[in-house]
Amino acid sequence: MRKLSIAIWLLVTLGLTGYLLAKFTGSDRRMFLPGPTSHGHYQIELNCNVCHTPMMSVKQESCLQCHEQELRLADDSHPSAKFLDPRNADRVAALDARNCITCHVEHQPARTHAIGLTLPVDYCFRCHSDIADERPTHKGLAFDSCATAGCHNFHDNRALHEDFLAAHLGEPDHLDSQRLPARNLLALLKSDDRISKSKQPATTPDAPPSAHQDDRLKQDWLTTAHARAGVNCNGCHATVAQGGEEKKWNDHPDHRACASCHAAEVAGFLAGKHGMRLAQELRAMTPGEARLSMRKEADHRELGCASCHAAHRFDVRAAAAQACTQCHNDEHTRSYEGSPHHRLWLKELEGKAAADTGVSCATCHLPREIHRIEGESPVTVQHNQNDNLRPRDKMLRQVCGQCHGIGFAIDALADDELVRRNFRGLPVSHLKSMDMVRQRLESQPSNRKSQP
């Protein structure tokens, strides 16, 4: 009887061990999570090795692999180097910002605030308790109000920097010029050595006879910039076989094929929520796995470049709005149709307004960026749709300021209800950020600078 009990115990132990090993080495490891991850990381939570060592400690370099470039572009207000300076030892004692996990701890949802912050919201007070002595405008402010909308961000204050705000004092709510930088494919082609400058427009598909072809696909392709630039079927569908020059036909090319010509856009896509799973070599994201409200009929669509830019047609106008609303179902998205921004977009589509004056979903969430490359100024689209939403104040300089006065835009972005309604109406409250800058400049005129 004892031997039988031991045998059963061994079988159960081996079976359980095998089950756990299969789960741990498989694609679904949710049972090993100590708690839910934040909205920023939950998509990659099944690939533990992205953030953890084999002993499950957090790798600082993993944080930097994803966010270091972003912090560098942000001109980080609190870089780790500031806390390495021995003169700031007292500040390190109050807040050790040398390590990301001091402020951002995963798997603890009860502590997690916006942007994955796990410190109490009054963390600024630990180092800046005497700020009212230096700035009379801050007297009487609540000690936990530093990071509220329209005020300060720990890492990125490009759009809330005093010099920038000072340069935009007195602007009207709506600027005289309300137009986006024009997309300029020619400048992009000239600046990109990977695209031949000598190619002529293509008119005849070069797909092999074995590939699926029909007149609709051909007509879709002929209307695109690809055909006009001489990019034929093999340009996207043919890949070089490993270890040789022989090309192999691929019926369903993915983002890697797009990256051969659109590297900046693909890099942004992989950095954002739409593509971050692919960046970690996980299965593509589907709307059904999102934490935002999505349309049920879109639950099982795998997200890639062709999800928004329909294969062969690559209609950028459809991708700018229609592609978003076919998946997203939150109040902000549902309120877009019929909003003032949407009416501007329809006017442009109908030819009743100038090009680049409409406001689509992409206008704000996939903003255009101007580059300077060897005398050319190509304009690309930032495909990291979360890049200017952490926090939303980052939209001020890159998006809102294209059409609106900065003071008006600060008030609008800080109005949560107005944002939910997709800016149908006017802000109901006024933030004092611009007033404080004006007051400070009037008391110390010599401080005024101009940094647009």
Wavefront OBJ file of the C-alpha trace (Angstrom):
o trace
v 0.000 0.000 0.000
v 2.857 2.356 0.853
v 4.573 1.617 -2.460
v 1.339 2.349 -4.285
v 1.006 5.701 -2.480
v 4.579 6.618 -3.367
v 3.998 5.633 -6.979
v 0.844 7.755 -7.148
v 2.671 10.686 -5.523
v 5.502 10.377 -8.044
v 3.092 10.195 -10.964
v 1.167 13.242 -9.753
v 4.420 15.161 -9.137
v 5.819 14.255 -12.538
v 2.527 15.047 -14.225
v 2.241 18.415 -12.499
v 5.887 19.216 -13.259
v 5.382 18.326 -16.902
v 2.223 20.422 -17.053
v 3.950 23.454 -15.526
v 6.962 23.081 -17.816
v 4.687 22.854 -20.838
v 2.854 25.972 -19.737
v 6.049 27.884 -19.006
v 7.633 27.028 -22.346
v 4.379 27.508 -24.246
v 2.788 30.654 -25.640
v 0.371 31.263 -22.747
v 2.141 31.844 -19.417
v -0.555 33.905 -17.689
v -0.780 31.486 -14.769
v 2.781 32.484 -13.738
v 2.064 36.217 -13.590
v 2.175 37.541 -10.006
v -0.461 40.117 -10.929
v -1.857 42.111 -13.876
v 0.595 44.254 -15.808
v 0.068 47.921 -16.669
v -1.682 49.152 -19.811
v 1.707 49.915 -21.339
v 3.154 46.415 -20.964
v 0.313 43.908 -20.836
v 0.706 42.978 -24.510
v 4.184 41.564 -23.940
v 3.548 40.057 -20.509
v 3.736 36.507 -21.886
v 7.356 36.991 -22.906
v 8.850 37.241 -19.426
v 12.400 37.335 -20.768
v 11.805 40.763 -22.281
v 11.959 42.393 -18.853
v 13.240 39.732 -16.460
v 16.435 37.806 -15.834
v 16.185 33.993 -15.437
v 15.852 34.611 -11.684
v 12.967 37.034 -12.348
v 14.718 40.239 -11.315
v 14.030 43.251 -13.565
v 16.636 44.195 -16.180
v 17.204 47.949 -16.268
v 18.584 47.620 -19.794
v 15.243 46.228 -20.926
v 13.515 49.466 -19.967
v 16.115 51.459 -21.875
v 15.952 49.260 -24.973
v 12.362 50.401 -25.476
v 12.358 53.878 -23.938
v 15.884 55.336 -24.076
v 15.439 56.895 -27.534
v 12.121 58.382 -26.464
v 13.692 59.918 -23.370
v 16.591 61.286 -25.396
v 14.234 62.993 -27.842
v 12.225 64.314 -24.920
v 15.247 66.125 -23.458
v 14.540 64.272 -20.222
v 14.097 66.666 -17.300
v 15.260 64.048 -14.796
v 17.925 61.890 -16.505
v 19.611 59.232 -14.407
v 22.876 61.202 -14.694
v 21.347 63.903 -12.507
v 21.003 61.363 -9.697
v 24.526 60.026 -10.151
v 26.003 63.412 -9.239
v 27.284 63.223 -5.618
v 25.964 66.739 -5.060
v 22.451 65.314 -5.399
v 22.898 62.559 -2.824
v 20.153 64.043 -0.675
v 17.741 63.853 -3.615
v 18.641 60.218 -4.243
v 17.708 59.538 -0.646
v 14.306 61.074 -1.280
v 13.769 59.562 -4.735
v 16.237 57.137 -6.306
v 15.461 57.752 -9.976
v 18.571 55.933 -11.153
v 16.404 52.866 -11.697
v 13.134 52.832 -13.604
v 11.461 50.447 -11.143
v 11.761 53.008 -8.361
v 8.752 54.700 -9.930
v 7.355 52.063 -12.309
v 6.622 48.695 -10.710
v 4.639 46.063 -12.603
v 2.087 43.494 -11.398
v 0.767 45.774 -8.624
v -2.450 47.252 -10.080
v -3.656 48.612 -6.736
v -0.678 51.009 -6.736
v -0.545 51.838 -10.431
v -1.559 55.320 -11.591
v -1.439 56.812 -15.081
v 1.593 55.968 -17.261
v 2.430 53.010 -15.039
v 3.482 55.211 -12.112
v 3.489 53.404 -8.770
v 4.734 56.211 -6.535
v 2.237 58.292 -4.541
v 1.069 61.209 -6.682
v 2.804 63.726 -4.401
v 6.297 62.459 -5.327
v 7.382 65.865 -6.725
v 7.066 67.374 -3.257
v 9.932 65.220 -1.976
v 12.508 67.348 -3.835
v 10.592 70.562 -4.566
v 8.961 71.379 -1.245
v 10.458 74.909 -1.318
v 9.307 75.773 -4.859
v 7.000 78.553 -3.618
v 10.023 80.418 -2.247
v 11.545 80.580 -5.720
v 8.298 81.058 -7.650
v 5.629 83.177 -5.963
v 3.145 81.969 -8.615
v 3.222 78.557 -6.953
v 2.211 79.725 -3.486
v -0.874 77.996 -2.193
v -0.807 75.180 -4.744
v -1.584 71.704 -3.445
v 1.495 69.559 -2.846
v 0.110 66.787 -5.100
v -0.825 69.021 -8.036
v 2.565 69.298 -9.798
v 1.873 66.604 -12.393
v -1.708 67.554 -13.169
v -2.684 68.376 -16.755
v -1.088 71.510 -18.129
v 1.644 71.668 -15.484
v 4.743 69.460 -15.200
v 5.806 66.039 -16.454
v 8.668 64.184 -14.802
v 10.484 63.206 -18.025
v 9.204 65.386 -20.839
v 8.330 69.074 -20.605
v 9.020 70.111 -24.196
v 5.469 71.427 -24.578
v 5.208 72.867 -21.061
v 8.612 74.525 -20.842
v 8.373 78.123 -19.709
v 10.272 79.506 -22.725
v 7.969 77.646 -25.120
v 4.844 78.888 -23.360
v 6.208 82.436 -23.284
v 6.713 82.369 -27.055
v 3.015 81.554 -27.519
v 1.438 84.049 -25.131
v -1.485 85.993 -26.568
v -2.268 83.573 -29.392
v -5.905 83.358 -30.536
v -7.861 80.148 -29.979
v -7.705 79.405 -33.709
v -4.603 80.362 -35.688
v -4.816 82.037 -39.091
v -2.815 79.197 -40.657
v -4.277 75.755 -39.945
v -2.450 73.281 -42.105
v -0.297 70.186 -41.642
v 3.129 69.698 -43.214
v 2.473 68.240 -46.662
v 3.541 64.668 -47.275
v 6.291 64.844 -49.906
v 7.076 61.494 -51.408
v 9.613 62.971 -53.827
v 11.800 64.345 -51.029
v 11.538 61.018 -49.236
v 12.638 59.147 -52.335
v 15.588 61.482 -52.866
v 16.734 61.085 -49.269
v 16.480 57.290 -49.164
v 19.331 55.396 -50.832
v 17.407 52.123 -50.625
v 14.950 53.375 -53.237
v 16.408 53.729 -56.716
v 16.229 57.277 -57.998
v 16.213 56.067 -61.600
v 13.179 53.770 -61.514
v 10.401 54.450 -63.985
v 6.692 53.929 -63.276
v 5.603 50.288 -63.472
v 2.530 49.342 -65.511
v 2.729 45.554 -65.800
v 2.765 43.267 -62.726
v 5.807 41.008 -62.486
v 4.229 38.408 -60.211
v 4.960 34.776 -61.190
v 2.198 32.769 -62.910
v 1.729 30.690 -59.752
v 0.711 33.756 -57.697
v -2.937 34.738 -57.349
v -3.727 37.593 -59.714
v -6.883 39.332 -60.812
v -7.800 42.617 -62.480
v -8.952 44.198 -59.210
v -5.575 43.706 -57.540
v -3.814 45.044 -60.608
v -6.023 48.152 -60.732
v -5.553 48.752 -57.009
v -1.780 48.556 -57.395
v -1.708 50.809 -60.492
v -3.314 53.669 -58.519
v -0.610 53.665 -55.844
v 2.638 55.518 -55.307
v 4.304 52.107 -55.466
v 3.496 51.723 -59.148
v 4.423 55.336 -59.870
v 7.811 54.777 -58.178
v 8.431 51.562 -60.083
v 7.882 49.239 -57.115
v 6.431 46.101 -58.664
v 5.005 42.919 -57.128
v 8.409 41.374 -56.451
v 9.450 44.496 -54.582
v 7.206 43.435 -51.675
v 6.442 39.746 -52.245
v 9.887 38.392 -53.110
v 12.361 37.797 -50.291
v 15.988 36.708 -50.569
v 16.432 33.102 -49.527
v 18.688 32.511 -46.545
v 22.324 32.242 -47.560
v 21.860 33.176 -51.210
v 20.566 35.605 -53.799
v 17.660 33.428 -54.921
v 14.341 35.130 -54.265
v 11.336 33.282 -52.902
v 7.744 34.413 -53.456
v 5.744 35.228 -50.311
v 1.953 35.467 -50.680
v 1.579 37.415 -47.431
v 4.538 39.768 -46.798
v 4.584 41.337 -43.346
v 6.005 44.519 -41.815
v 9.561 43.425 -42.595
v 8.873 43.821 -46.301
v 7.498 47.315 -45.701
v 10.545 48.244 -43.626
v 12.838 47.899 -46.634
v 11.501 51.277 -47.836
v 9.500 52.616 -44.883
v 11.924 51.997 -42.036
v 10.889 55.033 -39.943
v 7.196 54.203 -40.145
v 7.738 50.537 -39.302
v 9.996 51.450 -36.374
v 7.226 53.649 -34.995
v 4.639 50.915 -35.555
v 6.733 48.373 -33.647
v 7.266 50.825 -30.782
v 3.540 51.477 -30.359
v 0.713 49.344 -29.060
v -0.278 48.141 -32.522
v 3.056 46.462 -33.204
v 4.895 46.015 -29.914
v 4.086 42.302 -29.796
v 5.669 41.793 -33.212
v 8.753 43.664 -32.000
v 9.171 40.939 -29.359
v 8.534 38.173 -31.904
v 5.147 37.347 -30.427
v 1.964 36.700 -32.375
v 0.408 39.874 -33.758
v -1.952 41.877 -31.555
v -5.702 41.523 -32.108
v -8.365 44.082 -31.077
v -10.012 41.404 -28.943
v -6.957 41.464 -26.662
v -7.062 45.243 -26.159
v -8.127 46.862 -22.902
v -9.871 49.692 -24.727
v -13.382 49.162 -26.043
v -13.241 47.569 -29.512
v -15.817 46.403 -32.036
v -16.646 42.726 -31.594
v -16.447 42.044 -35.315
v -12.785 43.122 -35.231
v -11.797 40.851 -32.337
v -9.730 38.403 -34.373
v -8.034 40.719 -36.859
v -4.258 40.452 -36.546
v -2.657 43.885 -36.688
v 0.015 44.583 -39.266
v 0.728 47.236 -41.879
v -2.008 45.914 -44.187
v -4.604 46.108 -41.388
v -4.865 49.852 -41.996
v -3.199 50.175 -45.407
v -5.207 47.627 -47.376
v -2.900 45.386 -49.375
v -2.304 46.592 -52.962
v -4.379 49.751 -52.642
v -2.542 51.395 -49.723
v -5.125 54.168 -49.438
v -3.629 56.614 -46.921
v -6.919 58.509 -46.613
v -8.811 55.386 -45.592
v -5.983 54.532 -43.201
v -6.212 57.988 -41.609
v -9.727 57.570 -40.196
v -11.809 54.700 -41.536
v -9.206 52.121 -40.535
v -9.300 53.371 -36.939
v -13.085 53.342 -36.574
v -13.378 49.798 -37.935
v -11.751 48.557 -34.700
v -11.969 51.224 -31.975
v -15.296 51.595 -30.176
v -14.587 53.916 -27.231
v -16.566 57.123 -26.682
v -13.812 59.352 -28.083
v -13.791 57.393 -31.348
v -17.579 57.148 -31.619
v -17.830 60.912 -31.090
v -15.467 61.692 -33.961
v -18.111 61.412 -36.679
v -19.956 64.724 -36.808
v -17.381 66.540 -34.666
v -15.797 69.830 -35.813
v -12.592 67.955 -36.684
v -14.516 65.377 -38.714
v -16.335 68.085 -40.655
v -12.973 69.575 -41.631
v -11.821 66.137 -42.775
v -14.926 65.648 -44.942
v -14.412 69.047 -46.565
v -10.892 68.065 -47.573
v -12.041 64.686 -48.912
v -14.811 66.368 -50.922
v -12.389 68.904 -52.381
v -14.128 71.796 -50.614
v -11.034 72.645 -48.564
v -7.312 72.728 -49.266
v -5.179 69.627 -48.865
v -3.783 68.991 -45.370
v -6.422 71.134 -43.636
v -8.695 68.281 -42.545
v -8.387 66.607 -39.158
v -8.523 62.816 -39.202
v -7.670 60.354 -36.442
v -4.143 60.174 -37.854
v -3.754 63.955 -37.768
v -3.542 63.817 -33.979
v -2.500 60.250 -33.193
v -0.093 59.585 -36.089
v 1.410 63.057 -36.523
v 3.659 64.103 -39.372
v 7.322 64.730 -38.668
v 9.710 66.871 -40.718
v 13.263 65.548 -41.094
v 16.410 67.219 -42.355
v 18.469 64.840 -44.524
v 21.201 66.064 -46.889
v 19.376 69.150 -48.046
v 16.006 67.427 -48.301
v 13.088 67.788 -45.867
v 11.124 64.553 -46.106
v 7.914 64.340 -44.103
v 7.148 60.989 -42.484
v 4.234 59.819 -40.367
v 4.951 58.738 -36.798
v 3.228 55.342 -36.574
v 3.665 54.953 -32.812
v 0.106 56.007 -31.993
v 0.972 56.168 -28.309
v 3.998 58.442 -28.749
v 2.170 61.677 -27.951
v -0.279 60.259 -25.399
v 2.102 59.640 -22.483
v 0.800 62.073 -21.278
v -1.456 63.881 -23.743
v 0.234 67.251 -23.046
v 2.891 66.051 -25.500
v 0.382 66.734 -28.286
v 0.598 70.490 -27.697
v 3.768 71.192 -29.666
v 3.483 68.495 -32.341
v -0.258 68.491 -33.051
v -2.520 71.056 -31.407
v -0.191 73.990 -32.021
v -0.526 73.484 -35.787
v -4.036 74.970 -35.654
v -4.720 76.315 -32.152
v -3.189 78.758 -29.735
v -1.240 76.926 -27.041
v -3.262 78.438 -24.193
v -6.535 77.232 -25.708
v -5.037 73.807 -26.421
v -3.831 73.376 -22.816
v -7.347 74.001 -21.540
v -8.866 71.626 -24.111
v -6.497 68.741 -23.409
v -7.015 69.090 -19.657
v -10.808 68.767 -20.027
v -11.414 65.009 -19.783
v -15.082 65.273 -20.688
v -14.294 67.394 -23.743
v -11.715 64.814 -24.850
v -14.250 62.009 -24.444
v -16.682 63.979 -26.646
v -13.926 64.398 -29.244
v -13.757 68.160 -28.751
v -17.406 68.915 -29.430
v -17.652 72.284 -27.699
v -15.268 74.450 -25.697
v -13.202 73.798 -22.551
v -15.228 74.392 -19.405
v -12.281 75.344 -17.194
v -9.137 77.412 -17.521
v -5.674 76.313 -16.406
v -3.306 78.935 -15.071
v -0.117 77.737 -16.784
v 0.001 80.570 -19.319
v -1.139 83.107 -16.697
v 1.719 82.064 -14.427
v 4.248 82.517 -17.227
v 2.839 85.961 -18.039
v 2.923 86.960 -14.365
v 6.506 85.773 -13.967
v 7.644 87.619 -17.092
v 5.947 90.822 -16.021
v 7.715 90.662 -12.678
v 11.073 89.750 -14.270
v 11.050 90.985 -17.891
v 14.721 90.097 -18.404
v 13.849 86.407 -18.049
v 11.845 86.314 -21.234
v 13.219 84.193 -24.055
v 11.814 82.960 -27.302
v 11.819 79.222 -27.922
v 9.009 78.259 -30.302
l 1 2 3 4 5 6 7 8 9 10 11 12 13 14 15 16 17 18 19 20 21 22 23 24 25 26 27 28 29 30 31 32 33 34 35 36 37 38 39 40 41 42 43 44 45 46 47 48 49 50 51 52 53 54 55 56 57 58 59 60 61 62 63 64 65 66 67 68 69 70 71 72 73 74 75 76 77 78 79 80 81 82 83 84 85 86 87 88 89 90 91 92 93 94 95 96 97 98 99 100 101 102 103 104 105 106 107 108 109 110 111 112 113 114 115 116 117 118 119 120 121 122 123 124 125 126 127 128 129 130 131 132 133 134 135 136 137 138 139 140 141 142 143 144 145 146 147 148 149 150 151 152 153 154 155 156 157 158 159 160 161 162 163 164 165 166 167 168 169 170 171 172 173 174 175 176 177 178 179 180 181 182 183 184 185 186 187 188 189 190 191 192 193 194 195 196 197 198 199 200 201 202 203 204 205 206 207 208 209 210 211 212 213 214 215 216 217 218 219 220 221 222 223 224 225 226 227 228 229 230 231 232 233 234 235 236 237 238 239 240 241 242 243 244 245 246 247 248 249 250 251 252 253 254 255 256 257 258 259 260 261 262 263 264 265 266 267 268 269 270 271 272 273 274 275 276 277 278 279 280 281 282 283 284 285 286 287 288 289 290 291 292 293 294 295 296 297 298 299 300 301 302 303 304 305 306 307 308 309 310 311 312 313 314 315 316 317 318 319 320 321 322 323 324 325 326 327 328 329 330 331 332 333 334 335 336 337 338 339 340 341 342 343 344 345 346 347 348 349 350 351 352 353 354 355 356 357 358 359 360 361 362 363 364 365 366 367 368 369 370 371 372 373 374 375 376 377 378 379 380 381 382 383 384 385 386 387 388 389 390 391 392 393 394 395 396 397 398 399 400 401 402 403 404 405 406 407 408 409 410 411 412 413 414 415 416 417 418 419 420 421 422 423 424 425 426 427 428 429 430 431 432 433 434 435 436 437 438 439 440 441 442 443 444 445 446 447 448 449 450 451 452
